[in-house]
Amino acid sequence: MPRLVDVAEAAQVSVATVSRALNNTRSVDPALADRVRTAAAELGYQPNAIARNLRRRGTRVWALVIPNIDNPFYTALARGVEEAASELGFSVLLYNTDEDEGREHRYLDVAGQERVAGAVLVPRARDSDVSSLLDAGIPLVVVDRPLDRGGDFVTAASFEGAETATEHLLSEQWRRPACISRPADTPTAEQRRQGYQAVVDRHGLPSVVCQIPFHAEEGVAMVDELLAGEDAPDSFLTVDSMLALVVLQALRRRRLRTGRDVGLISFDDAVWAQVVEPPLSVVAQPAYEIGVAAARLLSERIRDGFDETGARTVTMRTTLIVRGSSRPPPSPRG
């Protein structure tokens, strides 16, 4: 049985154009619409009547797919999407992939089969498979981590934020900063590692990078091994707040204190960042605002029609918040 994607290939247009043409959307060029209808007729394509009727009535549900609900950044992002969606008259189904590729693929397939009105996705990796959404002509907004194909993209300035954080550690007289990051196939984490790398290279300092897998129980031991080395780092940049907790646990094992023995700065201003002693210096991302921006873009795509071409990118600024954890080390006694 021919599919929507088969009609698109035969007519040499996007799946979104086929969907709009077969639903008689006025924004489609008449010549393109004729080409689509001809291709559909030649292939014997029959639209799913139930799905088509749902579309005409206008489904009011979005899918929000995030990688880790325990991460405070994604919690705030989800709240931004949900509250903005509610104001726009949509409900949101939340899917938590737990950084698992198989779960992500399954949830995206479910969203495509359920014919949600649109989707907001934080992908596991650049090559995450979103074909189930795109083949169904479902508008997609990608958030935080870039995707090789998809729709509009909303993110924060990760590379620049990491540069600023690493320069801050050096300005406070820490001289051996390390970057605690995630696997190299995690795009945002890799951008932050590259920002750190650019600064240490610029200052002629050694690069110390530790990449900790998601949910790795040995994360604390990996940081502890760095601290036990002959040229142990004297400060850390972590690419997310969950890794900041890993570093804090490793420091506690060795009875080391941030802002005195070791400098520490992390991405994301988690709710606990000001509660620890001393309070944690952070590169704050506007997570809630990113979620709101994604929701508004998705609403526009649903209203105006979705096409992968002409996708927009919105990059929001990060903010350096200096607290006690990155205070300068004590001056050596002469």
C-alpha positions as CSV (number, residue, x, y, z in Angstrom):
1,M,0.0,0.0,0.0
2,P,1.5,3.3,-1.0
3,R,2.4,5.8,1.7
4,L,2.5,9.5,2.0
5,V,6.3,9.4,1.5
6,D,5.9,7.5,-1.8
7,V,3.6,10.2,-3.1
8,A,6.2,12.8,-2.1
9,E,9.0,11.0,-4.0
10,A,6.8,10.5,-7.1
11,A,5.8,14.2,-7.1
12,Q,9.3,15.3,-6.2
13,V,8.1,17.4,-3.3
14,S,8.3,17.2,0.5
15,V,6.0,15.1,2.6
16,A,4.6,18.3,4.2
17,T,3.7,19.6,0.8
18,V,1.8,16.4,-0.1
19,S,-0.1,16.6,3.2
20,R,-1.1,20.2,2.6
21,A,-2.0,19.6,-1.0
22,L,-4.2,16.6,-0.2
23,N,-5.9,18.6,2.5
24,N,-6.5,21.5,0.1
25,T,-4.4,24.0,2.1
26,R,-4.5,27.3,0.3
27,S,-0.8,28.0,0.8
28,V,0.2,25.3,-1.7
29,D,1.0,26.4,-5.2
30,P,-1.7,25.2,-7.6
31,A,0.8,23.6,-9.9
32,L,2.4,21.7,-7.1
33,A,-1.0,20.6,-5.8
34,D,-1.9,19.2,-9.2
35,R,1.4,17.4,-9.4
36,V,0.7,15.8,-6.0
37,R,-2.8,14.8,-6.8
38,T,-1.6,13.2,-10.1
39,A,1.1,11.3,-8.3
40,A,-1.4,10.1,-5.7
41,A,-3.8,8.9,-8.3
42,E,-1.2,7.1,-10.3
43,L,0.1,5.3,-7.2
44,G,-3.4,4.6,-6.0
45,Y,-2.8,6.3,-2.7
46,Q,-5.7,6.4,-0.3
47,P,-5.5,8.7,2.7
48,N,-6.4,7.2,6.1
49,A,-9.9,8.6,6.5
50,I,-9.9,8.5,10.3
51,A,-6.6,10.4,10.5
52,R,-7.7,12.9,7.8
53,N,-10.9,13.6,9.8
54,L,-8.9,14.1,12.9
55,R,-6.8,16.6,11.1
56,R,-9.7,18.5,9.8
57,R,-11.2,18.7,13.3
58,G,-7.8,19.8,14.5
59,T,-6.2,17.6,17.1
60,R,-5.1,19.7,20.1
61,V,-2.3,17.5,21.5
62,W,1.4,17.8,21.3
63,A,4.2,15.3,22.1
64,L,7.1,16.5,24.2
65,V,10.1,14.1,24.1
66,I,12.9,14.8,26.5
67,P,15.9,12.7,27.5
68,N,15.9,13.0,31.3
69,I,13.1,14.4,33.5
70,D,15.5,14.2,36.6
71,N,17.7,16.9,35.0
72,P,16.5,20.3,36.3
73,F,17.1,21.9,32.9
74,Y,14.6,19.6,31.2
75,T,12.1,20.0,34.0
76,A,12.1,23.8,33.5
77,L,12.0,23.4,29.7
78,A,9.0,21.1,30.0
79,R,7.2,23.6,32.2
80,G,7.8,26.3,29.6
81,V,6.4,24.2,26.8
82,E,3.4,23.0,28.8
83,E,2.4,26.5,30.1
84,A,2.7,28.1,26.6
85,A,0.9,25.2,25.0
86,S,-2.0,25.6,27.5
87,E,-2.3,29.3,26.7
88,L,-2.4,28.4,23.0
89,G,-5.2,25.8,23.5
90,F,-3.1,22.6,23.3
91,S,-2.4,19.8,25.7
92,V,1.0,18.1,26.0
93,L,1.9,14.4,26.3
94,L,5.3,14.0,28.0
95,Y,7.7,11.2,26.9
96,N,10.9,10.7,28.9
97,T,13.5,8.6,27.0
98,D,16.0,8.3,29.8
99,E,18.8,8.9,27.2
100,D,17.8,5.5,25.7
101,E,17.9,5.3,21.9
102,G,15.4,2.5,21.7
103,R,12.9,4.3,23.9
104,E,13.3,7.5,21.9
105,H,12.5,5.6,18.6
106,R,9.5,3.9,20.2
107,Y,8.0,7.1,21.6
108,L,8.5,9.0,18.3
109,D,6.8,6.1,16.5
110,V,3.9,6.3,18.9
111,A,3.6,10.1,18.4
112,G,3.5,9.6,14.7
113,Q,0.9,6.9,14.8
114,E,-1.3,8.9,17.2
115,R,-1.2,11.8,14.7
116,V,-0.3,14.5,17.3
117,A,-0.7,18.1,16.1
118,G,3.0,18.7,16.6
119,A,6.1,17.6,18.6
120,V,8.9,19.2,20.6
121,L,12.0,17.0,20.8
122,V,15.3,17.0,22.6
123,P,17.1,14.4,20.6
124,R,19.5,11.8,22.0
125,A,21.9,12.4,19.2
126,R,22.2,14.3,15.9
127,D,21.1,11.2,13.9
128,S,18.0,10.5,15.9
129,D,15.3,9.0,13.6
130,V,12.4,11.4,13.3
131,S,11.0,9.9,10.1
132,S,7.8,8.7,11.7
133,L,6.9,12.4,12.4
134,L,8.2,13.9,9.1
135,D,6.6,11.1,7.0
136,A,3.2,12.0,8.6
137,G,3.7,15.7,8.0
138,I,3.7,16.4,11.7
139,P,5.4,19.8,12.6
140,L,8.6,19.4,14.7
141,V,10.6,21.8,16.8
142,V,14.0,20.6,18.0
143,V,15.3,21.9,21.3
144,D,18.7,22.1,23.1
145,R,20.5,19.5,20.9
146,P,20.8,19.9,17.1
147,L,19.4,17.3,14.7
148,D,20.7,16.4,11.2
149,R,17.1,16.8,9.9
150,G,13.9,18.2,11.3
151,G,12.3,21.5,12.0
152,D,13.0,24.7,13.8
153,F,15.7,24.6,16.5
154,V,15.8,26.5,19.8
155,T,18.9,26.3,21.9
156,A,21.3,28.3,24.2
157,A,24.8,29.5,23.3
158,S,26.6,26.4,24.7
159,F,30.1,27.0,23.2
160,E,30.2,30.6,24.3
161,G,28.9,29.8,27.7
162,A,31.7,27.2,28.2
163,E,34.3,29.7,27.0
164,T,33.1,32.3,29.5
165,A,33.0,29.8,32.4
166,T,36.6,28.5,31.6
167,E,37.9,32.1,31.3
168,H,36.3,32.9,34.6
169,L,38.1,30.0,36.4
170,L,41.4,31.2,35.0
171,S,40.7,34.8,36.0
172,E,40.2,33.6,39.6
173,Q,43.7,32.1,39.4
174,W,42.8,28.4,39.0
175,R,45.4,27.0,36.7
176,R,44.5,23.4,35.9
177,P,40.9,23.3,34.9
178,A,39.2,20.1,33.8
179,C,36.1,19.6,31.8
180,I,33.6,16.9,33.0
181,S,31.5,16.1,30.0
182,R,29.2,13.5,28.4
183,P,29.8,11.1,25.5
184,A,31.0,12.8,22.3
185,D,27.8,11.9,20.4
186,T,25.8,14.3,22.7
187,P,25.9,17.5,20.6
188,T,25.4,20.1,23.3
189,A,27.9,18.5,25.7
190,E,30.4,18.4,22.9
191,Q,29.9,22.1,22.1
192,R,30.6,22.9,25.7
193,R,33.7,20.7,25.7
194,Q,34.9,22.5,22.6
195,G,34.3,25.9,24.3
196,Y,36.5,24.7,27.2
197,Q,39.1,23.3,24.8
198,A,39.3,26.6,22.9
199,V,40.2,28.5,26.1
200,V,42.8,26.1,27.4
201,D,44.4,26.0,24.0
202,R,44.4,29.8,23.8
203,H,46.3,29.9,27.2
204,G,48.6,27.1,26.4
205,L,47.3,24.9,29.2
206,P,46.9,21.1,29.2
207,S,43.5,19.8,28.3
208,V,41.9,17.5,30.9
209,V,38.6,16.0,29.8
210,C,36.6,13.2,31.4
211,Q,33.5,12.0,29.5
212,I,31.0,10.3,31.8
213,P,28.2,8.2,30.2
214,F,24.7,8.9,31.3
215,H,23.6,6.9,34.4
216,A,27.2,5.7,34.9
217,E,27.6,4.6,38.5
218,E,31.3,4.8,38.2
219,G,31.2,8.6,37.5
220,V,32.3,9.5,41.0
221,A,35.2,7.0,40.8
222,M,36.3,8.5,37.4
223,V,36.5,12.0,38.9
224,D,38.2,10.6,42.0
225,E,40.8,9.1,39.7
226,L,41.5,12.5,38.2
227,L,42.0,14.0,41.7
228,A,44.4,11.2,42.6
229,G,46.7,11.9,39.6
230,E,50.1,13.5,39.8
231,D,48.9,16.6,38.0
232,A,45.4,16.7,39.5
233,P,43.1,19.4,38.2
234,D,42.6,22.3,40.6
235,S,39.2,23.3,39.2
236,F,36.3,21.8,37.2
237,L,33.7,22.9,34.5
238,T,30.8,20.4,34.3
239,V,28.5,20.5,31.3
240,D,25.4,19.9,33.3
241,S,24.2,20.1,36.9
242,M,23.9,16.3,37.3
243,L,27.7,16.1,36.7
244,A,28.3,18.9,39.2
245,L,26.7,16.6,41.8
246,V,29.1,13.8,40.7
247,V,32.1,16.2,41.2
248,L,30.8,17.3,44.6
249,Q,30.6,13.7,45.8
250,A,34.1,13.0,44.6
251,L,35.4,16.1,46.4
252,R,33.6,15.0,49.6
253,R,35.4,11.7,49.5
254,R,38.7,13.5,49.7
255,R,37.5,16.1,52.1
256,L,38.1,18.9,49.6
257,R,36.1,22.1,49.6
258,T,35.0,24.1,46.6
259,G,36.1,27.8,46.6
260,R,39.1,26.8,48.9
261,D,40.8,23.7,47.6
262,V,39.1,23.3,44.2
263,G,37.2,25.6,41.9
264,L,33.9,24.5,40.4
265,I,31.4,25.9,37.9
266,S,28.6,24.1,36.2
267,F,26.0,24.6,33.4
268,D,22.4,25.2,34.7
269,D,21.2,27.0,37.7
270,A,19.6,24.0,39.5
271,V,17.3,24.8,42.4
272,W,19.9,23.3,44.8
273,A,22.8,25.4,43.4
274,Q,22.4,28.2,46.0
275,V,21.7,25.7,48.9
276,V,25.1,23.9,48.8
277,E,27.9,25.5,50.8
278,P,29.5,27.4,49.3
279,P,26.9,28.2,46.7
280,L,27.6,26.9,43.2
281,S,28.8,29.2,40.4
282,V,26.8,28.5,37.2
283,V,26.3,29.2,33.5
284,A,22.6,29.7,33.6
285,Q,20.4,28.8,30.6
286,P,16.9,30.3,30.1
287,A,15.4,26.8,30.1
288,Y,11.8,28.0,30.7
289,E,12.1,30.6,28.0
290,I,13.5,28.1,25.6
291,G,10.4,25.9,26.2
292,V,8.1,28.9,25.6
293,A,9.9,29.8,22.4
294,A,9.7,26.2,21.1
295,A,5.9,26.1,21.8
296,R,5.3,29.4,20.0
297,L,7.3,28.2,17.0
298,L,5.4,25.0,16.9
299,S,2.1,26.8,17.0
300,E,3.2,28.9,14.1
301,R,4.2,25.9,12.1
302,I,0.8,24.2,12.8
303,R,-1.0,27.3,11.7
304,D,1.1,28.1,8.6
305,G,2.0,24.6,7.4
306,F,5.2,22.7,8.0
307,D,8.1,22.2,5.7
308,E,11.7,21.2,6.5
309,T,13.0,23.9,4.2
310,G,13.3,27.3,5.7
311,A,13.7,26.0,9.3
312,R,14.6,28.6,11.8
313,T,17.2,28.6,14.5
314,V,16.8,30.6,17.8
315,T,19.9,30.8,20.0
316,M,19.4,32.3,23.5
317,R,22.2,33.8,25.6
318,T,23.6,32.1,28.7
319,T,24.4,34.1,31.9
320,L,27.5,33.6,34.1
321,I,26.5,33.7,37.8
322,V,29.5,33.8,40.1
323,R,29.1,32.4,43.6
324,G,31.4,30.9,46.2
325,S,32.4,27.6,44.5
326,S,34.7,29.3,42.0
327,R,36.3,31.8,44.4
328,P,40.1,32.2,43.9
329,P,42.4,29.7,45.8
330,P,44.2,31.1,48.9
331,S,47.4,33.0,48.1
332,P,50.5,31.0,48.8
333,R,52.3,32.1,51.9
334,G,55.7,33.7,51.3
